[in-house]
Structures are given as C-alpha cells and as structure tokens.
Amino acid sequence: MLAILSIILYLGGLYQFALPVSSGHEIRGVDPDSLGQTNSTESTIPNQYVVTLRKDISGSAMQSLVDEVQSKGAQIIGTYDQAFTGFSFVTQDANMANEIVNFLRDNPQVESVIPDRELSIQ
C-alpha cells in the first residue's frame, strides 16, 4: 500500500490536492475531474482516511497521535514519513470515523484529513 501511495503521490502529484482542514472545520475531498485524469477511476473507501501531519512534527508526537486514534477504536493501516508525514486509518462505522476526524481536525499538528480513495488506471 505504501509503495502504491508513494508512486501515486510522485507521478500524479496528488499531494497538492490534499486540501487542508479549514478553520470552519470542513473536510474537503478531491474532485477526480479536477485532476485531469480522464483514464482513471476512483472511489472513496468507506470509513478510511489519510491524515497528513506537519512536516516538523516529532516522531514521538506523531506516535502519540497515532496511539490516541487507536485508543478511539481505529485500526492504523500505515504510517508514512517519506513522500509525506502522516498515517492512514480505518474504523468499523461512520460514527466512530466522524468522532476521530473531529478530534484530528482540532489538532494543530494535522494539516489535512481526507477520505482514502481506491485508484485504478484503465
């Protein structure tokens, strides 16, 4: 998964489309049409998110955040420190996901929280 994500970020430049959580507490997704990829399909993965953290976050602060998200019931899918700093998680239901997303958007170490998407090239 990390290798695929790294390739997508490198080749597609998707990182620039990971929109930050606004001060109005909106979570913005990515419009696939805005990427100009006419030969790809994508769909949101239910209750699964990618969290981008500030580049200057310490390893211990990142681990504390990951631990907190796990303590709220999420399963951590992966942590990332190459193409970007962050992690991805999945929950069993939408209510749990919303609670965790609300917790993350209020954290100053979090740059963005976006729904994870499955991409395929046709």
DRENLO-589494 format. One record per residue (C-alpha): y, x, z. Coordinates in steps of 0.5 Angstrom, whole numbers, padded with zeros to 4 digits, always signed. Each point is the difference from the previous one (the first is absolute). Example, Ala and Ser with C-alpha at 12.3 -4.5 7.8 and 13.67 -1.06 7.14 Angstrom:
-0009+0025+0016 +0007+0002-0002 
//
This chain:
+0000+0000+0000 +0005+0006+0002 -0002+0003-0007 +0002-0006-0004 +0006-0002+0004 +0003+0007-0001 -0002+0000-0007 +0004-0007-0001 +0006+0003+0004 +0000+0006-0004 -0001-0003-0007 +0003-0006+0001 +0006+0001+0005 -0002-0006+0004 +0003+0004+0006 +0007-0002-0002 -0002-0007-0001 -0002-0001+0008 +0006-0003+0002 +0003+0001+0007 -0001-0006+0005 +0007-0002+0000 +0004-0002+0006 +0000-0007-0001 -0008+0001+0001 -0002-0002-0007 -0007+0003-0002 +0001+0001-0008 -0006+0001-0005 +0000+0004-0006 +0001-0005-0007 -0005+0003-0004 +0004-0002-0006 +0006+0005+0003 -0005+0006-0001 +0000-0001-0008 -0008+0001+0000 -0002-0005-0005 -0007+0002+0000 -0002+0000+0007 -0002-0006+0005 +0001+0000+0008 -0001-0005+0005 +0002+0000+0008 -0005+0002+0004 +0000-0006+0006 +0002+0003+0007 +0000+0007-0002 +0007+0004+0000 +0002+0007-0002 +0005+0003+0005 +0005+0006-0002 +0003+0004+0006 +0006+0004+0000 -0002+0007-0002 +0003+0003+0006 -0005-0004+0005 -0004+0005+0004 -0008+0000+0000 +0000-0003+0007 +0005-0005-0001 -0004-0002-0007 -0006+0000+0004 +0003-0005+0006 +0002-0005-0005 -0007+0000-0003 -0003-0001+0007 +0005-0006+0001 -0002-0003-0007 -0007+0001+0002 +0001-0003+0007 +0002-0006-0003 -0006-0001-0004 +0001+0003-0006 -0005+0005-0004 +0003+0006-0002 -0002+0001-0008 +0003+0007+0000 +0006+0005+0002 +0004+0004-0005 +0004+0006+0000 +0000+0003-0007 +0004-0005-0005 +0003-0004+0006 -0001+0000+0007 -0003-0007+0003 -0006-0004+0000 -0004-0006-0002 -0003-0005+0004 -0004-0007-0001 +0000-0006+0005 -0005-0006+0000 +0005-0005+0000 +0007-0001-0003 +0003-0002+0007 -0002+0007+0003 +0003+0003-0006 +0006-0003+0001 +0001+0002+0007 -0002+0007-0002 +0005+0000-0006 +0006-0003+0005 -0002+0006+0005 +0001+0005-0005 +0006-0002-0004 +0004+0000+0007 -0002+0008+0001 +0005+0005-0003 -0006+0005-0002 -0002-0005-0005 +0003+0000-0007 -0004-0006-0003 -0006-0004+0000 -0002-0003-0006 -0007-0004-0002 -0005+0004-0002 -0002-0001-0007 -0006+0001-0005 +0002+0003-0006 -0004+0001-0007 +0001+0002-0006 -0002-0004-0006 
//
